[in-house]
Every structure is written in structure tokens, then in C-alpha cells.
């Protein structure tokens, strides 16, 4: 389930570390697509977690002032 998307690669790295620190497995998609577009920031990377972990992951991201997908 998608919980976040961003065109900022550093934000995705930071955001994926937060749920991982809570024991939630994180999957980042579209990493290679952003490289193909030349890293000009038009294609967002998506962060996904398992549906059972989605609410916990959203809470962790919100607690760190990050925008989440609903």
C-alpha cells in the first residue's frame, strides 16, 4: 500500500528509514525511473508498506512532519 510519494530522493531515504526503524518493511518503487528522467524531479518515487503496517507507518511519518498519501 502506498503511503508516500516524493520527487526528493533525500526525503524518500529519510522517510523509508523511519518505519524501518520501527520494524516495518518498506519498499521504494520507481527509483530507476527517476534516474532515467535525468534526476530533474518530474517522476516521483513511491514508498510502499504492507497493508497491515500502513497506519503505523503513516503515524511515524506524520510524527516527523512528512506528508503521507491517504
DSSP file (Angstrom, degrees, kcal/mol; ACC not computed):
  #  RESIDUE AA STRUCTURE BP1 BP2  ACC     N-H-->O    O-->H-N    N-H-->O    O-->H-N    TCO  KAPPA ALPHA  PHI   PSI    X-CA   Y-CA   Z-CA
    1    1 A X              0   0    0      0, 0.0    48,-2.1     0, 0.0     2,-0.3   0.000 360.0 360.0 360.0 131.1    0.0    0.0    0.0
    2    2 A X  E     +A   48   0A   0     46,-0.2    46,-0.2     1,-0.2     3,-0.1  -0.521 360.0 166.4 -72.4 130.8    1.4    3.4   -1.0
    3    3 A X  E     +     0   0A   0     44,-2.8    66,-2.8     1,-0.4     2,-0.3   0.529  63.5   9.1-118.0 -13.4    2.0    5.7    2.0
    4    4 A X  E     -A   47   0A   0     43,-1.3    43,-3.1    64,-0.3    -1,-0.4  -0.983  50.7-169.4-163.0 151.2    4.1    8.4    0.4
    5    5 A X  E     +A   46   0A   0     -2,-0.3     2,-0.3    41,-0.2    41,-0.2  -0.991  16.6 164.1-143.1 145.8    5.5    9.7   -2.8
    6    6 A X  E     -A   45   0A   0     39,-2.2    39,-3.2    -2,-0.3    35,-0.1  -0.992  39.5-146.4-158.4 148.6    8.1   12.4   -3.4
    7    7 A X  S    S+     0   0    0     -2,-0.3     2,-0.8    37,-0.3    36,-0.1   0.463  82.6  91.9 -91.8  -3.8   10.4   13.7   -6.1
    8    8 A X     >  -     0   0    0      1,-0.2     4,-1.8    37,-0.1     3,-0.3  -0.820  61.8-162.8 -94.0 108.6   13.1   14.5   -3.5
    9    9 A X  H  > S+     0   0    0     -2,-0.8     4,-1.9     1,-0.2    -1,-0.2   0.830  89.4  53.5 -63.3 -31.7   15.4   11.4   -3.2
   10   10 A X  H  > S+     0   0    0      2,-0.2     4,-2.3     1,-0.2    -1,-0.2   0.869 106.5  52.6 -71.1 -34.1   16.8   12.5    0.1
   11   11 A X  H  > S+     0   0    0     -3,-0.3     4,-3.1     2,-0.2    -2,-0.2   0.900 109.0  49.8 -65.7 -40.1   13.3   12.8    1.6
   12   12 A X  H  X S+     0   0    0     -4,-1.8     4,-2.5     2,-0.2     5,-0.2   0.901 110.3  50.1 -65.9 -40.7   12.4    9.2    0.4
   13   13 A X  H  X S+     0   0    0     -4,-1.9     4,-1.3     2,-0.2    -2,-0.2   0.942 115.2  43.1 -62.8 -46.9   15.6    7.9    2.0
   14   14 A X  H  X S+     0   0    0     -4,-2.3     4,-1.2     1,-0.2     3,-0.3   0.938 115.3  49.5 -62.0 -47.6   14.9    9.6    5.3
   15   15 A X  H  X S+     0   0    0     -4,-3.1     4,-1.0     1,-0.2     3,-0.2   0.858 109.4  50.8 -63.8 -36.6   11.2    8.6    5.2
   16   16 A X  H  X S+     0   0    0     -4,-2.5     4,-1.3     1,-0.2    -1,-0.2   0.786 105.2  57.8 -73.5 -25.4   11.9    5.0    4.5
   17   17 A X  H  X S+     0   0    0     -4,-1.3     4,-1.9    -3,-0.3    -1,-0.2   0.815  97.8  62.8 -72.0 -29.5   14.4    4.8    7.4
   18   18 A X  H  X S+     0   0    0     -4,-1.2     4,-0.6    -3,-0.2     3,-0.2   0.966 108.5  36.1 -64.8 -55.5   11.7    5.9    9.9
   19   19 A X  H ><>S+     0   0    0     -4,-1.0     5,-2.5     1,-0.2     3,-1.1   0.867 113.8  59.8 -65.7 -33.0    9.3    2.9    9.5
   20   20 A X  H ><5S+     0   0    0     -4,-1.3     3,-1.7     1,-0.3    -1,-0.2   0.885  99.9  56.3 -60.0 -37.6   12.3    0.6    9.1
   21   21 A X  H 3<5S+     0   0    0     -4,-1.9    -1,-0.3     1,-0.3    -2,-0.2   0.707 105.1  52.7 -65.8 -19.9   13.4    1.6   12.5
   22   22 A X  T <<5S-     0   0    0     -3,-1.1    -1,-0.3    -4,-0.6    -2,-0.2   0.301 126.3-100.8 -96.1   6.7   10.1    0.5   13.8
   23   23 A X  T < 5S+     0   0    0     -3,-1.7     2,-0.5     1,-0.3    -3,-0.2   0.654  78.5 138.1  84.3  15.7   10.4   -2.9   12.2
   24   24 A X      < -     0   0    0     -5,-2.5     2,-0.3    -6,-0.1    -1,-0.3  -0.840  54.1-127.1 -97.4 126.2    8.1   -2.1    9.3
   25   25 A X        -     0   0    0     -2,-0.5    25,-0.5    -3,-0.1     2,-0.4  -0.576  27.9-160.1 -75.2 130.4    9.3   -3.4    5.9
   26   26 A X  E     -B   49   0A   0     -2,-0.3     2,-0.4    23,-0.1    23,-0.2  -0.894  10.4-162.9-116.6 140.6    9.5   -0.6    3.3
   27   27 A X  E     -B   48   0A   0     21,-2.8    21,-3.4    -2,-0.4     2,-0.6  -0.991   5.9-158.8-122.6 125.2    9.5   -0.9   -0.5
   28   28 A X  E     -B   47   0A   0     -2,-0.4     3,-0.3    19,-0.2     2,-0.2  -0.922  14.8-167.9-106.7 122.6   10.6    2.0   -2.6
   29   29 A X  E     +B   46   0A   0     17,-3.1    17,-1.7    -2,-0.6    -2,-0.0  -0.683  59.1  31.1-107.0 160.5    9.4    1.9   -6.2
   30   30 A X     >  +     0   0    0     -2,-0.2     4,-1.7    15,-0.2    -1,-0.2   0.653  68.8 133.4  71.4  20.0   10.3    4.0   -9.3
   31   31 A X  H  > S+     0   0    0     -3,-0.3     4,-1.1     1,-0.2    -2,-0.1   0.931  76.3  44.5 -63.5 -44.7   13.9    4.5   -8.3
   32   32 A X  H  > S+     0   0    0      1,-0.2     4,-2.0     2,-0.2    -1,-0.2   0.809 107.8  58.5 -72.8 -29.0   15.2    3.6  -11.7
   33   33 A X  H  > S+     0   0    0      1,-0.2     4,-1.7     2,-0.2    -1,-0.2   0.892 103.4  52.5 -66.3 -37.9   12.6    5.6  -13.5
   34   34 A X  H  <>S+     0   0    0     -4,-1.7     5,-1.9     1,-0.2     7,-0.2   0.826 108.5  51.2 -68.4 -28.5   13.8    8.8  -11.7
   35   35 A X  H ><5S+     0   0    0     -4,-1.1     3,-1.5     1,-0.2    -1,-0.2   0.891 106.9  54.1 -71.4 -39.6   17.3    8.0  -12.9
   36   36 A X  H 3<5S+     0   0    0     -4,-2.0    -2,-0.2     1,-0.3    -1,-0.2   0.838 102.6  56.6 -64.0 -33.0   16.1    7.6  -16.5
   37   37 A X  T 3<5S-     0   0    0     -4,-1.7     3,-0.4    -5,-0.1    -1,-0.3   0.425 122.0-106.1 -82.3   5.0   14.5   11.0  -16.5
   38   38 A X  T < 5 -     0   0    0     -3,-1.5    -3,-0.2     1,-0.2    -2,-0.1   0.655  51.8 -82.2  86.3  16.6   17.8   12.6  -15.6
   39   39 A X  S   <S+     0   0    0     -5,-1.9    -1,-0.2     1,-0.1    -4,-0.1   0.843  88.5 136.1  56.1  36.9   17.0   13.4  -11.9
   40   40 A X  S    S-     0   0    0     -3,-0.4    -1,-0.1    -6,-0.2    -2,-0.1   0.451  72.3-113.8 -92.0  -0.4   15.2   16.6  -12.8
   41   41 A X  S    S+     0   0    0     -7,-0.2   -34,-0.1     2,-0.1     3,-0.1   0.781  81.5 116.8  83.4  28.7   12.5   15.7  -10.4
   42   42 A X        +     0   0    0      1,-0.2     2,-0.6    -8,-0.1    -8,-0.1   0.711  66.4  61.6 -99.2 -22.1    9.4   15.1  -12.5
   43   43 A X  S    S-     0   0    0    -36,-0.1    -1,-0.2    -9,-0.1    -2,-0.1  -0.907  80.7-141.4-106.7 116.6    8.8   11.4  -11.7
   44   44 A X        -     0   0    0     -2,-0.6     2,-0.3    -3,-0.1   -37,-0.3  -0.396   8.0-129.0 -75.8 151.1    8.1   10.8   -8.0
   45   45 A X  E     -A    6   0A   0    -39,-3.2   -39,-2.2    -2,-0.1     2,-0.4  -0.764  24.8-140.6 -90.4 144.8    9.4    7.8   -6.1
   46   46 A X  E     -AB   5  29A   0    -17,-1.7   -17,-3.1    -2,-0.3     2,-0.5  -0.893   5.8-151.8-112.8 139.2    6.8    5.8   -4.2
   47   47 A X  E     -AB   4  28A   0    -43,-3.1   -44,-2.8    -2,-0.4   -43,-1.3  -0.937  19.7-176.1-110.2 126.1    7.1    4.3   -0.8
   48   48 A X  E     +AB   2  27A   0    -21,-3.4   -21,-2.8    -2,-0.5     2,-0.3  -0.875  10.3 179.6-122.2 152.9    5.0    1.3    0.0
   49   49 A X  E     - B   0  26A   0    -48,-2.1   -23,-0.1    -2,-0.3     5,-0.1  -0.899  44.5 -79.0-137.5 168.9    4.4   -0.9    3.0
   50   50 A X    >>  -     0   0    0    -25,-0.5     3,-1.7    -2,-0.3     4,-0.7  -0.423  45.2-115.1 -66.1 146.6    2.2   -4.0    3.7
   51   51 A X  G >4 S+     0   0    0      1,-0.3     3,-0.8     2,-0.2     4,-0.5   0.838 115.6  57.5 -53.9 -35.7   -1.4   -3.1    4.3
   52   52 A X  G 34 S+     0   0    0      1,-0.2    -1,-0.3     2,-0.1     4,-0.2   0.746 112.3  41.9 -68.5 -20.8   -1.3   -4.3    7.9
   53   53 A X  G <> S+     0   0    0     -3,-1.7     4,-2.5     1,-0.1    -1,-0.2   0.460  87.9  96.7-100.4  -3.7    1.6   -1.9    8.6
   54   54 A X  H <X S+     0   0    0     -3,-0.8     4,-2.4    -4,-0.7     5,-0.2   0.897  83.5  45.4 -60.2 -47.6    0.2    1.1    6.7
   55   55 A X  H  > S+     0   0    0     -4,-0.5     4,-2.2     1,-0.2    -1,-0.2   0.912 114.0  48.9 -66.6 -41.5   -1.4    3.0    9.6
   56   56 A X  H  > S+     0   0    0     -4,-0.2     4,-2.1     1,-0.2    -1,-0.2   0.919 112.3  49.2 -61.1 -43.0    1.6    2.6   11.9
   57   57 A X  H  X S+     0   0    0     -4,-2.5     4,-2.2     1,-0.2    -2,-0.2   0.898 109.6  51.6 -64.7 -40.8    3.9    3.8    9.1
   58   58 A X  H  X S+     0   0    0     -4,-2.4     4,-2.9    -5,-0.2     5,-0.2   0.904 108.4  51.9 -61.8 -41.3    1.7    6.8    8.4
   59   59 A X  H  X S+     0   0    0     -4,-2.2     4,-2.5     1,-0.2    -1,-0.2   0.926 109.4  49.5 -61.3 -44.8    1.8    7.7   12.1
   60   60 A X  H  X S+     0   0    0     -4,-2.1     4,-0.7     1,-0.2    -1,-0.2   0.910 113.3  46.5 -61.6 -42.6    5.6    7.5   12.2
   61   61 A X  H ><>S+     0   0    0     -4,-2.2     5,-2.1     1,-0.2     3,-0.9   0.922 112.6  48.9 -67.2 -44.0    5.9    9.7    9.1
   62   62 A X  H ><5S+     0   0    0     -4,-2.9     3,-2.1     1,-0.3    -2,-0.2   0.889 104.8  59.2 -62.5 -38.5    3.4   12.3   10.4
   63   63 A X  H 3<5S+     0   0    0     -4,-2.5    -1,-0.3     1,-0.3    -2,-0.2   0.731 107.3  48.0 -62.1 -20.4    5.2   12.4   13.7
   64   64 A X  T <<5S-     0   0    0     -3,-0.9    -1,-0.3    -4,-0.7    -2,-0.2   0.061 122.4-106.4-108.2  22.6    8.3   13.5   11.8
   65   65 A X  T < 5S+     0   0    0     -3,-2.1     2,-0.4     1,-0.2    -3,-0.2   0.812  71.6 142.5  60.4  36.8    6.4   16.2    9.8
   66   66 A X      < -     0   0    0     -5,-2.1     2,-0.3    -8,-0.1    -1,-0.2  -0.851  53.5-115.0-106.5 145.8    6.3   14.3    6.5
   67   67 A X        -     0   0    0     -2,-0.4     2,-0.3   -62,-0.1   -62,-0.2  -0.582  33.8-161.2 -76.8 136.9    3.3   14.3    4.1
   68   68 A X        -     0   0    0     -2,-0.3     2,-0.3   -64,-0.1   -64,-0.3  -0.857  19.0-115.6-119.0 155.0    1.6   10.9    3.6
   69   69 A X              0   0    0    -66,-2.8   -11,-0.0    -2,-0.3     0, 0.0  -0.672 360.0 360.0 -83.3 141.5   -0.7    9.5    1.0
   70   70 A X              0   0    0     -2,-0.3    -1,-0.1   -12,-0.0   -67,-0.1   0.427 360.0 360.0 -99.1 360.0   -4.2    8.7    2.2
